[in-house]
């Protein structure tokens, strides 16, 4: 029972990682009560990557046979690709304009679309490639690469796992030094190969965060064989301590004179993604904890928010793109912010219930029951609630698209 509670708490943490990113992206429209100005919220992506490495390693302790690896890869594709495709199509319908000169310049636009659909867009260090179409999906491109690497990491004998960690750390350091030597631009608006391209979007740099999550899960598995016996009060002190350290670090990393003296490349890395040791400590603490905050994170509403966090992340940019021109309540930003979060959570819930979960179940059912018909898989995967959500999304999308077309 405790294992279920622990995983529930970690699932809830995914929502807080997504919330960091959403708050940062929504700041220019709604404000953020100063959070975006005082905290390095882009570190939420790093939190996601570390947490992903931990949870996957915890769930997949062995991937030794071809059958296990094949089903694992299908499960990962079923987890991310249908929702990625759906949110990309929603973005195209509501935001994208097929202006060949500006947005879709001939064959280049077609290649961009193909790279986005195949989740390879983050491999080119250019902003207009990595964030083409539904821009936030660049991180899903990274995540897909991490999924491909997990069987290799799990297969490595545990005594050699530090070598894999050090190798990924050296690769990241190599890119940081390269950015420094080439004096690459740190501006996120720069469309050439800048620090954002080679450090922030680059899967070869970001895999360090995933590998650190993998290593944390291996350490936790060893620790759980002989866990510490502590009182609830002591665990509460640990929980508050790691949260305080995380908040304090998020607050200070962007304004550190020491980091600035180390140079723009290293400073950029630390501000955007370099706090993965903090996330490792926080995840380890809450996976181990028996305290009240861990219990709070395990309640069903927070767990559900964690389950829909992937949909929250993938749809929030589209809602933010549509909101200023089509939601008059934005002018009353405090109420607009509440409305934005309500719309976001409802939309993400429908995407999770109507697309993400049914398609995942359908694809896995087709694999596990090779002789089942498509209609059998559909009926077993699509509950009345899922079908209702899918139909509501379709009608809502058509209504919004028509409204945009009229305006």
C-alpha positions as a printed NumPy array, in Angstrom:
array([[  0.   ,   0.   ,   0.   ],
       [  2.853,   2.365,   0.819],
       [  4.369,   1.867,  -2.624],
       [  1.137,   3.028,  -4.246],
       [  1.067,   6.102,  -1.998],
       [  4.68 ,   6.91 ,  -2.845],
       [  4.065,   6.734,  -6.572],
       [  0.914,   8.797,  -6.138],
       [  2.941,  11.529,  -4.44 ],
       [  5.483,  11.518,  -7.254],
       [  2.676,  11.693,  -9.813],
       [  1.372,  14.804,  -8.058],
       [  4.816,  16.393,  -8.326],
       [  4.427,  16.289, -12.108],
       [  1.635,  18.844, -11.822],
       [  3.869,  21.247,  -9.907],
       [  6.568,  20.88 , -12.565],
       [  3.987,  21.691, -15.252],
       [  2.629,  24.593, -13.181],
       [  6.088,  26.179, -13.027],
       [  6.262,  26.232, -16.811],
       [  2.69 ,  27.441, -17.298],
       [  3.1  ,  30.273, -14.76 ],
       [  6.258,  31.414, -16.528],
       [  4.665,  31.347, -19.982],
       [  1.446,  33.059, -18.813],
       [  3.24 ,  35.897, -17.039],
       [  3.245,  38.273, -20.029],
       [ -0.56 ,  38.085, -20.239],
       [ -1.83 ,  37.593, -16.71 ],
       [  1.137,  38.364, -14.504],
       [  2.311,  35.879, -11.89 ],
       [  2.291,  37.784,  -8.586],
       [  6.029,  38.278,  -9.093],
       [  6.833,  34.561,  -9.284],
       [  8.178,  34.712, -12.843],
       [ 10.4  ,  37.656, -11.919],
       [ 11.856,  36.093,  -8.765],
       [ 12.004,  32.366,  -9.567],
       [ 13.73 ,  30.54 , -12.419],
       [ 10.529,  28.812, -13.554],
       [ 12.043,  27.365, -16.734],
       [ 13.664,  24.812, -14.411],
       [ 10.259,  23.093, -14.425],
       [ 11.307,  21.268, -17.609],
       [ 14.369,  19.94 , -15.787],
       [ 12.091,  18.824, -12.946],
       [ 10.026,  16.918, -15.528],
       [ 13.084,  15.197, -17.008],
       [ 14.512,  14.114, -13.646],
       [ 11.121,  12.897, -12.444],
       [ 10.621,  10.98 , -15.695],
       [ 13.952,   9.205, -15.295],
       [ 13.116,   8.292, -11.699],
       [  9.579,   6.988, -12.316],
       [ 10.49 ,   5.002, -15.437],
       [ 13.466,   3.351, -13.736],
       [ 11.324,   2.604, -10.69 ],
       [  8.643,   0.982, -12.884],
       [ 10.953,  -0.79 , -15.36 ],
       [ 13.56 ,  -2.531, -13.252],
       [ 14.426,  -4.94 , -16.083],
       [ 14.197,  -4.644, -19.855],
       [ 16.194,  -7.673, -20.839],
       [ 14.226,  -9.403, -23.597],
       [ 13.205,  -8.231, -27.041],
       [  9.543,  -8.669, -26.087],
       [  9.906,  -6.522, -22.943],
       [ 11.738,  -3.781, -24.819],
       [  9.23 ,  -3.801, -27.687],
       [  6.256,  -3.481, -25.352],
       [  8.017,  -0.794, -23.321],
       [  8.696,   1.268, -26.456],
       [  5.114,   0.851, -27.648],
       [  3.858,   1.925, -24.213],
       [  6.02 ,   5.056, -24.374],
       [  4.875,   5.912, -27.919],
       [  1.258,   5.311, -26.901],
       [  1.824,   7.578, -23.911],
       [  3.064,  10.648, -25.778],
       [  2.427,  10.517, -29.524],
       [ -1.399,  10.512, -29.793],
       [ -1.66 ,  13.506, -27.452],
       [  1.228,  15.244, -29.206],
       [ -0.517,  14.766, -32.567],
       [ -3.864,  15.947, -31.179],
       [ -2.464,  19.112, -29.599],
       [ -0.411,  19.859, -32.719],
       [ -3.571,  19.651, -34.836],
       [ -5.429,  21.856, -32.339],
       [ -2.61 ,  24.392, -32.538],
       [ -2.678,  24.321, -36.343],
       [ -6.469,  24.786, -36.353],
       [ -6.556,  27.665, -33.866],
       [ -3.202,  29.453, -34.152],
       [ -1.342,  28.533, -37.315],
       [ -1.725,  30.493, -40.554],
       [ -0.756,  28.836, -43.813],
       [  1.093,  31.843, -45.141],
       [  3.766,  30.195, -47.29 ],
       [  6.138,  33.16 , -47.079],
       [  6.025,  33.645, -43.335],
       [  4.988,  30.401, -41.68 ],
       [  5.197,  27.674, -44.268],
       [  7.948,  28.47 , -46.779],
       [  7.709,  25.626, -49.276],
       [  9.637,  22.423, -48.689],
       [ 11.232,  23.819, -45.508],
       [  7.788,  24.119, -43.932],
       [  6.944,  20.544, -44.907],
       [ 10.19 ,  19.285, -43.357],
       [  9.463,  21.264, -40.197],
       [  6.041,  19.665, -39.996],
       [  7.496,  16.188, -40.517],
       [ 10.197,  16.756, -37.899],
       [  7.557,  17.944, -35.444],
       [  5.274,  14.963, -36.105],
       [  8.201,  12.538, -35.724],
       [  9.482,  14.292, -32.573],
       [ 12.903,  15.078, -33.985],
       [ 12.587,  18.883, -34.017],
       [ 14.828,  19.565, -31.012],
       [ 17.903,  18.046, -32.676],
       [ 18.559,  21.17 , -34.769],
       [ 19.876,  24.059, -32.619],
       [ 17.606,  26.689, -34.132],
       [ 14.657,  28.266, -32.359],
       [ 12.36 ,  28.299, -35.407],
       [ 12.873,  24.531, -35.784],
       [ 12.748,  23.427, -32.156],
       [  9.585,  25.377, -31.339],
       [  7.875,  24.988, -34.707],
       [  4.12 ,  24.434, -34.548],
       [  3.064,  23.639, -30.948],
       [  6.354,  24.96 , -29.633],
       [  6.322,  23.329, -26.2  ],
       [  6.55 ,  19.899, -27.835],
       [ 10.323,  20.392, -28.215],
       [ 10.693,  18.837, -24.758],
       [  8.628,  15.823, -25.858],
       [ 11.192,  15.399, -28.638],
       [ 13.839,  15.201, -25.92 ],
       [ 11.697,  12.882, -23.84 ],
       [ 11.27 ,  10.48 , -26.752],
       [ 15.047,  10.258, -27.097],
       [ 15.315,   9.518, -23.366],
       [ 12.739,   6.746, -23.749],
       [ 14.899,   5.166, -26.444],
       [ 17.931,   5.325, -24.154],
       [ 16.282,   3.83 , -21.047],
       [ 16.694,   0.146, -22.091],
       [ 20.423,   0.823, -22.475],
       [ 20.634,   2.526, -19.074],
       [ 18.64 ,  -0.239, -17.363],
       [ 20.831,  -2.906, -18.983],
       [ 24.045,  -1.335, -17.672],
       [ 25.356,  -3.161, -14.592],
       [ 24.669,  -0.931, -11.612],
       [ 28.368,  -0.565, -10.803],
       [ 28.892,   1.058, -14.222],
       [ 25.941,   3.449, -13.971],
       [ 28.183,   6.208, -12.517],
       [ 30.211,   5.968, -15.732],
       [ 27.06 ,   6.674, -17.757],
       [ 26.298,   9.603, -15.47 ],
       [ 29.811,  11.038, -15.774],
       [ 29.741,  10.568, -19.56 ],
       [ 26.484,  12.527, -19.881],
       [ 27.872,  15.182, -17.519],
       [ 31.041,  15.549, -19.603],
       [ 29.001,  15.856, -22.81 ],
       [ 26.912,  18.622, -21.219],
       [ 30.079,  20.337, -19.986],
       [ 31.564,  20.091, -23.476],
       [ 28.598,  21.942, -24.966],
       [ 28.765,  24.564, -22.21 ],
       [ 32.451,  25.17 , -22.92 ],
       [ 31.763,  25.246, -26.669],
       [ 29.128,  27.904, -26.156],
       [ 31.606,  29.891, -24.116],
       [ 34.462,  29.598, -26.608],
       [ 32.256,  30.493, -29.591],
       [ 30.647,  33.336, -27.651],
       [ 27.186,  32.179, -28.702],
       [ 24.286,  34.54 , -28.112],
       [ 22.211,  34.013, -24.968],
       [ 19.113,  35.828, -26.27 ],
       [ 16.063,  33.59 , -26.69 ],
       [ 14.9  ,  35.755, -29.597],
       [ 18.039,  35.001, -31.622],
       [ 17.089,  32.679, -34.501],
       [ 20.581,  31.378, -35.204],
       [ 22.514,  28.709, -33.337],
       [ 22.701,  30.282, -29.887],
       [ 22.897,  29.049, -26.318],
       [ 19.206,  28.224, -26.316],
       [ 19.733,  25.842, -29.219],
       [ 22.843,  24.032, -28.018],
       [ 22.086,  24.022, -24.263],
       [ 18.354,  24.317, -23.65 ],
       [ 16.84 ,  22.369, -26.563],
       [ 19.721,  19.934, -27.141],
       [ 18.804,  16.323, -26.188],
       [ 22.492,  15.442, -25.749],
       [ 22.738,  18.076, -22.998],
       [ 19.343,  17.474, -21.399],
       [ 19.82 ,  13.714, -21.043],
       [ 22.027,  14.44 , -18.023],
       [ 18.862,  15.369, -16.118],
       [ 17.137,  12.139, -17.161],
       [ 20.188,  10.044, -16.234],
       [ 20.356,  11.774, -12.843],
       [ 16.742,  10.669, -12.287],
       [ 17.691,   7.116, -13.275],
       [ 20.592,   7.129, -10.787],
       [ 18.361,   8.561,  -8.06 ],
       [ 15.865,   5.72 ,  -8.584],
       [ 18.644,   3.117,  -8.313],
       [ 19.899,   4.712,  -5.087],
       [ 16.365,   4.872,  -3.735],
       [ 15.792,   1.198,  -4.494],
       [ 18.865,   0.331,  -2.408],
       [ 17.794,   2.679,   0.373],
       [ 14.272,   1.223,   0.481],
       [ 15.704,  -2.155,   1.487],
       [ 16.694,  -0.624,   4.829],
       [ 14.831,   2.697,   5.173],
       [ 15.246,   5.191,   7.988],
       [ 12.735,   4.987,  10.821],
       [ 11.686,   8.543,  11.631],
       [  8.707,  10.22 ,  13.26 ],
       [  6.134,  12.142,  11.223],
       [  7.485,  15.362,  12.725],
       [ 11.008,  14.523,  11.574],
       [  9.755,  13.683,   8.085],
       [  7.839,  16.968,   8.012],
       [ 11.078,  18.797,   8.813],
       [ 12.781,  16.976,   5.914],
       [  9.921,  17.824,   3.551],
       [  9.897,  21.5  ,   4.492],
       [ 13.685,  21.582,   4.283],
       [ 13.932,  20.256,   0.712],
       [ 11.084,  22.519,  -0.452],
       [ 12.777,  25.527,   1.158],
       [ 16.1  ,  24.662,  -0.498],
       [ 14.396,  24.284,  -3.886],
       [ 12.578,  27.622,  -3.602],
       [ 15.677,  29.419,  -2.314],
       [ 17.799,  28.034,  -5.141],
       [ 15.205,  28.944,  -7.76 ],
       [ 15.188,  32.443,  -6.328],
       [ 18.951,  32.984,  -6.214],
       [ 20.29 ,  31.149,  -9.278],
       [ 19.151,  33.852, -11.703],
       [ 20.8  ,  36.631,  -9.711],
       [ 24.063,  34.997,  -8.7  ],
       [ 27.108,  37.24 ,  -9.203],
       [ 29.326,  34.16 ,  -8.907],
       [ 27.623,  32.422, -11.848],
       [ 27.846,  35.565, -13.955],
       [ 31.587,  35.711, -13.359],
       [ 31.902,  32.152, -14.672],
       [ 30.706,  33.352, -18.068],
       [ 27.456,  33.638, -20.031],
       [ 27.338,  30.004, -21.164],
       [ 27.647,  28.44 , -17.711],
       [ 25.388,  31.116, -16.248],
       [ 22.747,  30.383, -18.921],
       [ 22.911,  26.652, -18.186],
       [ 22.52 ,  27.084, -14.443],
       [ 19.616,  29.524, -14.782],
       [ 17.625,  27.346, -17.184],
       [ 18.387,  23.709, -16.403],
       [ 21.293,  23.285, -14.01 ],
       [ 19.343,  22.629, -10.805],
       [ 18.834,  18.932, -11.445],
       [ 20.703,  17.971,  -8.204],
       [ 18.01 ,  19.879,  -6.286],
       [ 15.263,  17.955,  -8.089],
       [ 17.044,  14.665,  -7.378],
       [ 17.14 ,  15.506,  -3.662],
       [ 13.503,  16.612,  -3.616],
       [ 12.265,  13.514,  -5.453],
       [ 14.334,  11.188,  -3.26 ],
       [ 12.995,  12.896,  -0.142],
       [  9.334,  12.598,  -1.148],
       [  9.767,   9.041,  -2.397],
       [ 11.206,   8.156,   1.022],
       [  9.014,  10.343,   3.218],
       [  6.245,   9.211,   5.545],
       [  5.384,  12.793,   6.432],
       [  2.174,  14.833,   6.145],
       [  3.131,  16.671,   2.933],
       [  3.75 ,  13.351,   1.213],
       [  0.332,  12.198,   2.412],
       [ -1.209,  15.421,   1.103],
       [  0.398,  14.86 ,  -2.294],
       [ -1.237,  11.428,  -2.404],
       [ -4.836,  12.66 ,  -2.268],
       [ -6.864,  11.868,  -5.389],
       [ -7.429,  15.441,  -6.693],
       [ -3.683,  16.189,  -6.701],
       [ -2.881,  12.786,  -8.192],
       [ -5.386,  13.485, -10.981],
       [ -3.747,  16.85 , -11.659],
       [ -0.459,  14.981, -11.929],
       [ -2.001,  12.501, -14.35 ],
       [ -3.234,  15.3  , -16.634],
       [  0.01 ,  17.297, -16.328],
       [  1.231,  16.091, -19.725],
       [ -1.96 ,  17.41 , -21.335],
       [ -1.69 ,  20.644, -19.314],
       [  1.8  ,  21.157, -20.636],
       [  0.95 ,  20.419, -24.282],
       [ -2.236,  22.51 , -24.52 ],
       [ -1.384,  25.562, -22.388],
       [  0.56 ,  27.399, -25.116],
       [ -2.359,  27.14 , -27.536],
       [ -4.776,  28.517, -24.944],
       [ -2.374,  31.362, -24.19 ],
       [ -2.085,  32.131, -27.926],
       [ -5.872,  32.295, -28.33 ],
       [ -6.693,  33.985, -25.01 ],
       [ -5.666,  37.647, -25.594],
       [ -7.73 ,  38.105, -28.738],
       [-10.734,  35.991, -27.848],
       [-11.284,  36.298, -24.095],
       [-12.476,  39.716, -22.974],
       [-12.141,  38.667, -19.363],
       [ -8.365,  38.915, -19.825],
       [ -8.689,  42.656, -19.249],
       [ -9.622,  41.865, -15.663],
       [ -6.435,  39.903, -15.256],
       [ -7.001,  38.563, -11.759],
       [-10.293,  37.   , -12.796],
       [ -8.831,  36.175, -16.182],
       [ -6.025,  34.224, -14.56 ],
       [ -8.49 ,  32.135, -12.594],
       [-10.511,  31.635, -15.774],
       [ -7.391,  30.657, -17.682],
       [ -6.513,  27.952, -15.165],
       [-10.092,  26.683, -15.15 ],
       [-10.151,  26.458, -18.945],
       [ -6.689,  24.851, -18.946],
       [ -7.581,  22.169, -16.394],
       [-10.912,  21.388, -18.091],
       [ -9.266,  21.186, -21.533],
       [ -6.406,  19.042, -20.197],
       [ -8.879,  16.754, -18.414],
       [-10.833,  16.216, -21.621],
       [ -7.642,  15.582, -23.577],
       [ -6.482,  13.078, -20.955],
       [ -9.818,  11.274, -20.716],
       [-10.839,  11.578, -24.364],
       [ -7.523,  11.052, -26.172],
       [ -4.482,  10.247, -24.043],
       [ -5.829,   7.337, -21.983],
       [ -8.108,   5.701, -24.602],
       [ -5.457,   5.736, -27.306],
       [ -2.84 ,   4.384, -24.898],
       [ -5.158,   1.539, -23.89 ],
       [ -6.161,   0.89 , -27.496],
       [ -2.586,   0.653, -28.742],
       [ -1.503,  -1.606, -25.89 ],
       [ -4.617,  -3.76 , -26.266],
       [ -3.844,  -4.178, -29.964],
       [ -0.342,  -5.324, -29.02 ],
       [ -1.323,  -7.634, -26.177],
       [ -4.297,  -9.141, -28.019],
       [ -2.971,  -9.561, -31.505],
       [ -6.184, -11.155, -32.806],
       [ -8.605,  -8.577, -31.396],
       [-10.478,  -6.513, -33.938],
       [-10.177,  -2.743, -34.137],
       [-13.794,  -2.372, -33.048],
       [-13.195,  -4.599, -29.996],
       [-10.177,  -2.518, -28.986],
       [-12.129,   0.697, -29.505],
       [-15.088,  -0.445, -27.402],
       [-12.852,  -1.651, -24.578],
       [-10.804,   1.567, -24.561],
       [-13.467,   4.21 , -25.071],
       [-15.76 ,   4.465, -22.065],
       [-18.839,   6.721, -22.256],
       [-16.878,   9.413, -20.368],
       [-13.985,   9.212, -22.824],
       [-16.299,   9.353, -25.832],
       [-18.161,  12.324, -24.336],
       [-14.884,  14.206, -23.79 ],
       [-13.747,  13.5  , -27.342],
       [-17.039,  14.742, -28.807],
       [-17.051,  17.848, -26.588],
       [-13.523,  18.699, -27.693],
       [-14.481,  18.297, -31.329],
       [-17.517,  20.581, -31.041],
       [-15.627,  23.135, -28.924],
       [-12.757,  23.182, -31.416],
       [-15.101,  23.745, -34.357],
       [-16.902,  26.547, -32.473],
       [-13.666,  28.343, -31.573],
       [-12.266,  27.898, -35.075],
       [-15.445,  29.358, -36.607],
       [-15.317,  32.299, -34.213],
       [-11.703,  32.981, -35.133],
       [-12.575,  32.673, -38.827],
       [-15.382,  35.21 , -38.483],
       [-13.143,  37.696, -36.71 ]])
